[in-house]
Every structure is written in C-alpha cells, then in structure tokens.
Amino acid sequence: MSEQVAFTAEIARWQGEKAVYHVVTIGADAAEAITMHERLRRLEFGARRGFGSVKVMAQVGGTRWKTSVFPSKTGEWWLLVGRKVLKAEDLVAGDKAAIKLELL
C-alpha cells in the first residue's frame, strides 16, 4: 500500500533559461514524509533515483498525473505543475491548491 500525503500550497511561477515553469514548494510534515519515504526506498534498493527524486501520483482537484517530486537543499521538495493541470483546474501563479500525493 502506498503512502499518501496531502497539503495546500501556493503555485509559484519560475522563469528558467528555456521556459516558464509552475512549481509548488512542499514543506513541513509533507516534506518530512517524502524524505523518509526516499530514505527507505534508498535502503531497500541501494541507490537513489535521478536527482534524489521520488515518483508520485499527484492530484489537484479532479486532475491526476504521474510525475516526480525533487528535493531542494533546504529540506523542502518541489512539484512541477504543468499547463494542462493549471488549465483543467483553472489555476494561475499565486493561487493556492489542495494537493494529494501518493508516494510510489
């Protein structure tokens, strides 16, 4: 059975070199749960995934998608939210979203 994490976070706009991305920063208890999941997976399989990422099934409103979350150097995690999700849920940068993650 997969572990689930739920939280509310603000959608931020980040300008990369080649594109604009929309990102959610995951902190507090949700970040701790993801960190512990990643550590247990690393112990079980003996290696980290690329960039230390964790596979998740993400859900915002009625939209679900399979993706990964990525660790930051500050102990938080980042979730990229694509344009299709933003459009389907009528969200823009600055909006708060209720997010559910199933840690895979």
PyMOL CGO cylinders between C-alpha atoms (Angstrom):
from pymol import cmd
from pymol.cgo import CYLINDER

trace = [
    CYLINDER, 0.00, 0.00, 0.00, 1.36, 3.41, -0.95, 0.3, 1, 1, 1, 1, 1, 1,
    CYLINDER, 1.36, 3.41, -0.95, 1.76, 6.26, 1.49, 0.3, 1, 1, 1, 1, 1, 1,
    CYLINDER, 1.76, 6.26, 1.49, -0.31, 9.37, 0.84, 0.3, 1, 1, 1, 1, 1, 1,
    CYLINDER, -0.31, 9.37, 0.84, 0.46, 12.99, 1.65, 0.3, 1, 1, 1, 1, 1, 1,
    CYLINDER, 0.46, 12.99, 1.65, -1.99, 15.91, 1.44, 0.3, 1, 1, 1, 1, 1, 1,
    CYLINDER, -1.99, 15.91, 1.44, -1.24, 19.62, 1.78, 0.3, 1, 1, 1, 1, 1, 1,
    CYLINDER, -1.24, 19.62, 1.78, -2.18, 23.05, 0.47, 0.3, 1, 1, 1, 1, 1, 1,
    CYLINDER, -2.18, 23.05, 0.47, 0.44, 25.21, -1.23, 0.3, 1, 1, 1, 1, 1, 1,
    CYLINDER, 0.44, 25.21, -1.23, 0.79, 28.26, -3.44, 0.3, 1, 1, 1, 1, 1, 1,
    CYLINDER, 0.79, 28.26, -3.44, 1.62, 27.82, -7.10, 0.3, 1, 1, 1, 1, 1, 1,
    CYLINDER, 1.62, 27.82, -7.10, 4.72, 29.83, -7.98, 0.3, 1, 1, 1, 1, 1, 1,
    CYLINDER, 4.72, 29.83, -7.98, 5.98, 30.87, -11.42, 0.3, 1, 1, 1, 1, 1, 1,
    CYLINDER, 5.98, 30.87, -11.42, 9.66, 30.21, -12.13, 0.3, 1, 1, 1, 1, 1, 1,
    CYLINDER, 9.66, 30.21, -12.13, 11.44, 31.51, -15.23, 0.3, 1, 1, 1, 1, 1, 1,
    CYLINDER, 11.44, 31.51, -15.23, 14.01, 29.02, -16.49, 0.3, 1, 1, 1, 1, 1, 1,
    CYLINDER, 14.01, 29.02, -16.49, 16.51, 29.55, -19.28, 0.3, 1, 1, 1, 1, 1, 1,
    CYLINDER, 16.51, 29.55, -19.28, 14.27, 27.96, -21.90, 0.3, 1, 1, 1, 1, 1, 1,
    CYLINDER, 14.27, 27.96, -21.90, 10.75, 28.08, -20.46, 0.3, 1, 1, 1, 1, 1, 1,
    CYLINDER, 10.75, 28.08, -20.46, 8.43, 29.17, -17.68, 0.3, 1, 1, 1, 1, 1, 1,
    CYLINDER, 8.43, 29.17, -17.68, 7.59, 26.56, -15.07, 0.3, 1, 1, 1, 1, 1, 1,
    CYLINDER, 7.59, 26.56, -15.07, 4.93, 26.44, -12.37, 0.3, 1, 1, 1, 1, 1, 1,
    CYLINDER, 4.93, 26.44, -12.37, 6.16, 24.94, -9.12, 0.3, 1, 1, 1, 1, 1, 1,
    CYLINDER, 6.16, 24.94, -9.12, 4.74, 24.05, -5.74, 0.3, 1, 1, 1, 1, 1, 1,
    CYLINDER, 4.74, 24.05, -5.74, 7.10, 24.01, -2.76, 0.3, 1, 1, 1, 1, 1, 1,
    CYLINDER, 7.10, 24.01, -2.76, 6.37, 21.17, -0.34, 0.3, 1, 1, 1, 1, 1, 1,
    CYLINDER, 6.37, 21.17, -0.34, 7.42, 21.83, 3.24, 0.3, 1, 1, 1, 1, 1, 1,
    CYLINDER, 7.42, 21.83, 3.24, 6.68, 20.88, 6.85, 0.3, 1, 1, 1, 1, 1, 1,
    CYLINDER, 6.68, 20.88, 6.85, 5.15, 17.47, 7.59, 0.3, 1, 1, 1, 1, 1, 1,
    CYLINDER, 5.15, 17.47, 7.59, 4.61, 16.61, 3.92, 0.3, 1, 1, 1, 1, 1, 1,
    CYLINDER, 4.61, 16.61, 3.92, 8.31, 17.18, 3.16, 0.3, 1, 1, 1, 1, 1, 1,
    CYLINDER, 8.31, 17.18, 3.16, 9.32, 15.03, 6.14, 0.3, 1, 1, 1, 1, 1, 1,
    CYLINDER, 9.32, 15.03, 6.14, 7.10, 12.19, 4.94, 0.3, 1, 1, 1, 1, 1, 1,
    CYLINDER, 7.10, 12.19, 4.94, 8.59, 12.35, 1.44, 0.3, 1, 1, 1, 1, 1, 1,
    CYLINDER, 8.59, 12.35, 1.44, 12.14, 12.46, 2.82, 0.3, 1, 1, 1, 1, 1, 1,
    CYLINDER, 12.14, 12.46, 2.82, 11.53, 9.38, 4.97, 0.3, 1, 1, 1, 1, 1, 1,
    CYLINDER, 11.53, 9.38, 4.97, 9.97, 7.55, 2.02, 0.3, 1, 1, 1, 1, 1, 1,
    CYLINDER, 9.97, 7.55, 2.02, 13.01, 8.37, -0.14, 0.3, 1, 1, 1, 1, 1, 1,
    CYLINDER, 13.01, 8.37, -0.14, 15.42, 7.16, 2.55, 0.3, 1, 1, 1, 1, 1, 1,
    CYLINDER, 15.42, 7.16, 2.55, 13.56, 3.87, 3.00, 0.3, 1, 1, 1, 1, 1, 1,
    CYLINDER, 13.56, 3.87, 3.00, 13.49, 3.29, -0.78, 0.3, 1, 1, 1, 1, 1, 1,
    CYLINDER, 13.49, 3.29, -0.78, 17.23, 4.02, -0.97, 0.3, 1, 1, 1, 1, 1, 1,
    CYLINDER, 17.23, 4.02, -0.97, 17.91, 1.50, 1.83, 0.3, 1, 1, 1, 1, 1, 1,
    CYLINDER, 17.91, 1.50, 1.83, 15.69, -1.08, 0.15, 0.3, 1, 1, 1, 1, 1, 1,
    CYLINDER, 15.69, -1.08, 0.15, 17.15, -0.73, -3.35, 0.3, 1, 1, 1, 1, 1, 1,
    CYLINDER, 17.15, -0.73, -3.35, 20.66, 0.51, -2.54, 0.3, 1, 1, 1, 1, 1, 1,
    CYLINDER, 20.66, 0.51, -2.54, 20.59, 3.54, -4.83, 0.3, 1, 1, 1, 1, 1, 1,
    CYLINDER, 20.59, 3.54, -4.83, 18.98, 6.93, -5.30, 0.3, 1, 1, 1, 1, 1, 1,
    CYLINDER, 18.98, 6.93, -5.30, 16.82, 7.86, -8.25, 0.3, 1, 1, 1, 1, 1, 1,
    CYLINDER, 16.82, 7.86, -8.25, 17.95, 10.68, -10.51, 0.3, 1, 1, 1, 1, 1, 1,
    CYLINDER, 17.95, 10.68, -10.51, 18.48, 13.92, -8.57, 0.3, 1, 1, 1, 1, 1, 1,
    CYLINDER, 18.48, 13.92, -8.57, 17.14, 12.14, -5.46, 0.3, 1, 1, 1, 1, 1, 1,
    CYLINDER, 17.14, 12.14, -5.46, 13.61, 12.34, -6.87, 0.3, 1, 1, 1, 1, 1, 1,
    CYLINDER, 13.61, 12.34, -6.87, 10.60, 10.36, -5.66, 0.3, 1, 1, 1, 1, 1, 1,
    CYLINDER, 10.60, 10.36, -5.66, 7.92, 9.04, -8.04, 0.3, 1, 1, 1, 1, 1, 1,
    CYLINDER, 7.92, 9.04, -8.04, 4.40, 10.16, -7.15, 0.3, 1, 1, 1, 1, 1, 1,
    CYLINDER, 4.40, 10.16, -7.15, 0.85, 10.11, -8.40, 0.3, 1, 1, 1, 1, 1, 1,
    CYLINDER, 0.85, 10.11, -8.40, -0.22, 13.74, -7.94, 0.3, 1, 1, 1, 1, 1, 1,
    CYLINDER, -0.22, 13.74, -7.94, -3.75, 15.09, -7.75, 0.3, 1, 1, 1, 1, 1, 1,
    CYLINDER, -3.75, 15.09, -7.75, -5.03, 18.67, -7.86, 0.3, 1, 1, 1, 1, 1, 1,
    CYLINDER, -5.03, 18.67, -7.86, -8.83, 18.86, -7.87, 0.3, 1, 1, 1, 1, 1, 1,
    CYLINDER, -8.83, 18.86, -7.87, -10.06, 16.22, -10.31, 0.3, 1, 1, 1, 1, 1, 1,
    CYLINDER, -10.06, 16.22, -10.31, -6.80, 16.06, -12.28, 0.3, 1, 1, 1, 1, 1, 1,
    CYLINDER, -6.80, 16.06, -12.28, -4.33, 13.21, -11.60, 0.3, 1, 1, 1, 1, 1, 1,
    CYLINDER, -4.33, 13.21, -11.60, -0.94, 12.65, -13.20, 0.3, 1, 1, 1, 1, 1, 1,
    CYLINDER, -0.94, 12.65, -13.20, 2.17, 10.55, -12.64, 0.3, 1, 1, 1, 1, 1, 1,
    CYLINDER, 2.17, 10.55, -12.64, 5.31, 12.60, -12.02, 0.3, 1, 1, 1, 1, 1, 1,
    CYLINDER, 5.31, 12.60, -12.02, 8.20, 13.02, -9.59, 0.3, 1, 1, 1, 1, 1, 1,
    CYLINDER, 8.20, 13.02, -9.59, 8.99, 15.42, -6.77, 0.3, 1, 1, 1, 1, 1, 1,
    CYLINDER, 8.99, 15.42, -6.77, 12.52, 16.78, -6.38, 0.3, 1, 1, 1, 1, 1, 1,
    CYLINDER, 12.52, 16.78, -6.38, 14.46, 17.65, -3.22, 0.3, 1, 1, 1, 1, 1, 1,
    CYLINDER, 14.46, 17.65, -3.22, 15.83, 21.11, -2.50, 0.3, 1, 1, 1, 1, 1, 1,
    CYLINDER, 15.83, 21.11, -2.50, 18.95, 21.84, -0.49, 0.3, 1, 1, 1, 1, 1, 1,
    CYLINDER, 18.95, 21.84, -0.49, 16.78, 23.34, 2.28, 0.3, 1, 1, 1, 1, 1, 1,
    CYLINDER, 16.78, 23.34, 2.28, 14.85, 20.12, 3.00, 0.3, 1, 1, 1, 1, 1, 1,
    CYLINDER, 14.85, 20.12, 3.00, 11.78, 21.10, 1.04, 0.3, 1, 1, 1, 1, 1, 1,
    CYLINDER, 11.78, 21.10, 1.04, 10.56, 19.31, -2.09, 0.3, 1, 1, 1, 1, 1, 1,
    CYLINDER, 10.56, 19.31, -2.09, 9.37, 20.70, -5.44, 0.3, 1, 1, 1, 1, 1, 1,
    CYLINDER, 9.37, 20.70, -5.44, 6.46, 19.56, -7.58, 0.3, 1, 1, 1, 1, 1, 1,
    CYLINDER, 6.46, 19.56, -7.58, 6.19, 20.85, -11.16, 0.3, 1, 1, 1, 1, 1, 1,
    CYLINDER, 6.19, 20.85, -11.16, 2.62, 21.59, -12.22, 0.3, 1, 1, 1, 1, 1, 1,
    CYLINDER, 2.62, 21.59, -12.22, 2.09, 21.52, -15.96, 0.3, 1, 1, 1, 1, 1, 1,
    CYLINDER, 2.09, 21.52, -15.96, -0.02, 23.85, -18.09, 0.3, 1, 1, 1, 1, 1, 1,
    CYLINDER, -0.02, 23.85, -18.09, -2.60, 21.13, -18.73, 0.3, 1, 1, 1, 1, 1, 1,
    CYLINDER, -2.60, 21.13, -18.73, -3.22, 20.80, -14.99, 0.3, 1, 1, 1, 1, 1, 1,
    CYLINDER, -3.22, 20.80, -14.99, -3.38, 24.57, -14.48, 0.3, 1, 1, 1, 1, 1, 1,
    CYLINDER, -3.38, 24.57, -14.48, -5.86, 24.93, -17.35, 0.3, 1, 1, 1, 1, 1, 1,
    CYLINDER, -5.86, 24.93, -17.35, -8.02, 21.96, -16.28, 0.3, 1, 1, 1, 1, 1, 1,
    CYLINDER, -8.02, 21.96, -16.28, -8.29, 23.27, -12.72, 0.3, 1, 1, 1, 1, 1, 1,
    CYLINDER, -8.29, 23.27, -12.72, -8.46, 26.98, -13.66, 0.3, 1, 1, 1, 1, 1, 1,
    CYLINDER, -8.46, 26.98, -13.66, -5.33, 27.89, -11.65, 0.3, 1, 1, 1, 1, 1, 1,
    CYLINDER, -5.33, 27.89, -11.65, -2.64, 30.55, -12.13, 0.3, 1, 1, 1, 1, 1, 1,
    CYLINDER, -2.64, 30.55, -12.13, 0.55, 31.52, -10.31, 0.3, 1, 1, 1, 1, 1, 1,
    CYLINDER, 0.55, 31.52, -10.31, -0.31, 32.84, -6.85, 0.3, 1, 1, 1, 1, 1, 1,
    CYLINDER, -0.31, 32.84, -6.85, -3.32, 30.57, -6.38, 0.3, 1, 1, 1, 1, 1, 1,
    CYLINDER, -3.32, 30.57, -6.38, -3.35, 28.08, -3.52, 0.3, 1, 1, 1, 1, 1, 1,
    CYLINDER, -3.35, 28.08, -3.52, -4.08, 24.49, -4.44, 0.3, 1, 1, 1, 1, 1, 1,
    CYLINDER, -4.08, 24.49, -4.44, -5.05, 21.45, -2.37, 0.3, 1, 1, 1, 1, 1, 1,
    CYLINDER, -5.05, 21.45, -2.37, -2.65, 18.71, -3.44, 0.3, 1, 1, 1, 1, 1, 1,
    CYLINDER, -2.65, 18.71, -3.44, -2.60, 14.99, -2.77, 0.3, 1, 1, 1, 1, 1, 1,
    CYLINDER, -2.60, 14.99, -2.77, 0.46, 12.87, -3.47, 0.3, 1, 1, 1, 1, 1, 1,
    CYLINDER, 0.46, 12.87, -3.47, 0.59, 9.10, -3.50, 0.3, 1, 1, 1, 1, 1, 1,
    CYLINDER, 0.59, 9.10, -3.50, 4.25, 8.14, -2.93, 0.3, 1, 1, 1, 1, 1, 1,
    CYLINDER, 4.25, 8.14, -2.93, 5.19, 5.32, -5.30, 0.3, 1, 1, 1, 1, 1, 1,
]
cmd.load_cgo(trace, "trace")
